[in-house]
């Protein structure tokens, strides 16, 4: 199963390119018209980062 739009953006921008949370929010707003709360996005980023560490 393919990850969702938000998870793809997090993996592409935060994990791969090292961008900040605000840049991911702006990307989602402009490209997909998704408005997401910064705290919710940060929790998702933390969850993905911890999941990546557990696998490695």
Secondary structure, DSSP 4 states (H G I P E B T S, - for coil): ----HHHHHIIIIIIIT---HHHHHHHHHHHH-----HHHHHHHHHHHHHHHHHH-
